[in-house]
Amino acid sequence: MAGEAPGLLVETVSLLGAAVVAAPLLRKLGIGTVLAYLAAGIAIGPWGLRMFSDAEVILHFAEFGVVLLLFVIGLELRPPRLWAMRHDIFLNGTAQLLITGAIFFAIILAATDQAISTAAMIGLSLALSSTAFGLRILEERHELDEPYGRKSFAILLLQDLAIVPLLALAALLAPYGSDMELAPLDIALMAGAVIGLTIAGRFLLNPLFRVIAQTGARELLTAAALLIVAGSALLMQLVGLSMAMGAFLAGVLLADSSYRHQLEADIEPFRGLLLGLFFMAVGMSIDLGVIWEEWITVLVAVVAVVVVKSIVIFATLRLRGSSASDALRAAGTLSQVGEFSFVMVTAMRGFAMIDYRQAAVLTAVIGLTMAATPLTRLAADRAARRFRPVGQETPDENFDDAEGRILLIGFGRFGQLSAQPLLAHGCSVTIVDNNPERIKAAADFGFKVYYGDMTRLGVLRAAGAERADIIAICPDGKATIDRIVELCKKHFPTAKLYVRAIDRDHAVTLRRLNADFIIRELAESAFAYGEAILAGLGVSASEIEDVISESRRRDSERLALQEAGGMNAGIELLPTHEAAAKGKSAKTGTSKKRRKAKAGTEK
């Protein structure tokens, strides 16, 4: 007997179906993933197929995707690196927020009859940018480690920190007052929660993951990762801070963990799915009725917001020493209004600072600026190409005469030394780099180096990756290397990948990516250095050969163990002082026995 399908199941199937159909279809038409999800949300929302009437519920649920995104970003930021970004966070971020908010405040006062307090809160709300959109663009382009990517992230991080003070300010400025007050006890609770989470992350999380890993149950690691993210987010929310900030802090505290890569791999599917749902919910929340009725107001507001934010971000970064091209790309990435602005609009509506129609117009403006982000970023990229340093013209990505059987990517110090024996042997080598100055310097010494961004599949194809027997991957930067390895493994499986590892941690990552040959950039020189010291001590050549061979074997075995069990695995293989003392004692005992045996024979 046929039964009625549960509403939740129908909604889930509708959401997943729209995502699965819309994202690949629109990407084939050249539309980015984010815009595809927005279009899917509009299609199934109240102004499309009407599968959903309350987008706000889905928006709140899908915000957990932003939380997971901040956790993964935190995993990539070790505390020393975060400390090094402090000036970008507090100077660039604060300047952008206050200057943009002040300009919007002045515009709103001049163009409307809003109260001063309301105009101030609307201005600051519009000054916020979208962490979800901004970081998604940076991740898709693998530019989070670029100078402008780090500065963009710093601005977003400051804005996430600012949301709690902004909500408190809205409550303070509310015309009829509110129950929300930031008492000394609240501040103490916030500080205590941050300190408690820091202590827990420092001393409890690694032992916890070690115990779970020993069970061999992979699903428990996934559950533990989600528990850590959800728990830290909940703790921060309970004390009045943002969930995203709690997840980010948890990620930073686990950045030095040996389980970092495993955690990232476990979180990734959930993060991507929930972020997709978040973008779809934004699409559903756009009120096309209000846009139709107030289209002039909405259009002018969207253009004004994008232009003002772009100008302020560009000017701020230029004054702080960024290049024009970097400042333009950052401006194009952060020109939209953020997801936390939805929270601010809801709060202002609750505090009777704005009415329903004003809230609907603001929501439409927020959603449309988000939808315009791929276009503003495209425009910023095109404009950035016009702002090159004088005397530094970026070469064309032209590989017409590139026919090498070996494709060598990256011509820094490592690549230069690697290329010399290949060229000396007469090998046919195509060398590619993305630094115009380095290419020019190489040409002065007689090297033919092509220009190209090898993190792009089309450029890899043009450079001859499909016909190369070996692809030697040795640029600077882990993220760049990993991206190229992933592309080559997927699209050029017949080529052997010889890859430079920046450090041991990176070598483990590359082993998981199934690179054919991996060399840590300091490993060989370190072994040669140790060999020279032993020779300087007068150790025989045969014994040195045995020691170095055994050291290499142990090192290789430990890498295999670390790939399977984390960076703390295989510690027993390290030749520590304690192990050396035991070995010396064993050698001494053996020598005495040999001397006694020899003496007995002589007798």
Stockholm file with secondary structure:
# STOCKHOLM 1.0

chainA/1-603         MAGEAPGLLVETVSLLGAAVVAAPLLRKLGIGTVLAYLAAGIAIGPWGLRMFSDAEVILHFAEFGVVLLLFVIGLELRPPRLWAMRHDIFLNGTAQLLITGAIFFAIILAATDQAISTAAMIGLSLALSSTAFGLRILEERHELDEPYGRKSFAILLLQDLAIVPLLALAALLAPYGSDMELAPLDIALMAGAVIGLTIAGRFLLNPLFRVIAQTGARELLTAAALLIVAGSALLMQLVGLSMAMGAFLAGVLLADSSYRHQLEADIEPFRGLLLGLFFMAVGMSIDLGVIWEEWITVLVAVVAVVVVKSIVIFATLRLRGSSASDALRAAGTLSQVGEFSFVMVTAMRGFAMIDYRQAAVLTAVIGLTMAATPLTRLAADRAARRFRPVGQETPDENFDDAEGRILLIGFGRFGQLSAQPLLAHGCSVTIVDNNPERIKAAADFGFKVYYGDMTRLGVLRAAGAERADIIAICPDGKATIDRIVELCKKHFPTAKLYVRAIDRDHAVTLRRLNADFIIRELAESAFAYGEAILAGLGVSASEIEDVISESRRRDSERLALQEAGGMNAGIELLPTHEAAAKGKSAKTGTSKKRRKAKAGTEK
#=GR chainA/1-603 SS CCCCCCHHHHHHHHHHHHHHHHHHHHHHTTCCHHHHHHHHHHHHSTTTTCSCSCHHHHHHHHHHHHHHHHHHHHHTCCHHHHHHTHHIIIIIHHHHHHHHHHHHHHHHHHHSCCCHHHHHHHHHHHHCCCHHHHHHHHHHTTCTTSHHHHHHHHHHHHHHHHHHHHHHHHHHHCTTCCSCCCCHHHHHHHHHHHHHHHHHHHHTHHHHHHHHHHHTCHHHHHHHHHHHHHHHHHHHHHTTSCHHHHHHHHHHHTTTCTTHHHHHHHHHHHHHHHHHHHHHHHHHHCCHHHHHHTHHHHHHHHHHHHHHHHHHHHHHHHHTTCCHHHHHHHHHHSCSCCTHHHHHHHHHHHTTSSCHHHHHHHHHHHHHHHHTHHHHHHHHHHHHTTCCCTTCCCCCCCCTTCCCSEEEECCSHHHHHHHHHHHHTTCCEEEEESCHHHHHHHHHTTCCEEECCTTSHHHHHHTTTTTCSEEEECCSCHHHHHHHHHHHHHHCTTSEEEEEESSHHHHHHHHHTTCSEEEETTHHHHHHHHHHHHHHTTCCHHHHHHHHHHHHHHHHHHHHHHHHHCTTTTGGGSCCHHHHHHHHHHHHHHHHHHHHHHHHHHC
#=GC SS_cons         CCCCCCHHHHHHHHHHHHHHHHHHHHHHTTCCHHHHHHHHHHHHSTTTTCSCSCHHHHHHHHHHHHHHHHHHHHHTCCHHHHHHTHHIIIIIHHHHHHHHHHHHHHHHHHHSCCCHHHHHHHHHHHHCCCHHHHHHHHHHTTCTTSHHHHHHHHHHHHHHHHHHHHHHHHHHHCTTCCSCCCCHHHHHHHHHHHHHHHHHHHHTHHHHHHHHHHHTCHHHHHHHHHHHHHHHHHHHHHTTSCHHHHHHHHHHHTTTCTTHHHHHHHHHHHHHHHHHHHHHHHHHHCCHHHHHHTHHHHHHHHHHHHHHHHHHHHHHHHHTTCCHHHHHHHHHHSCSCCTHHHHHHHHHHHTTSSCHHHHHHHHHHHHHHHHTHHHHHHHHHHHHTTCCCTTCCCCCCCCTTCCCSEEEECCSHHHHHHHHHHHHTTCCEEEEESCHHHHHHHHHTTCCEEECCTTSHHHHHHTTTTTCSEEEECCSCHHHHHHHHHHHHHHCTTSEEEEEESSHHHHHHHHHTTCSEEEETTHHHHHHHHHHHHHHTTCCHHHHHHHHHHHHHHHHHHHHHHHHHCTTTTGGGSCCHHHHHHHHHHHHHHHHHHHHHHHHHHC
//
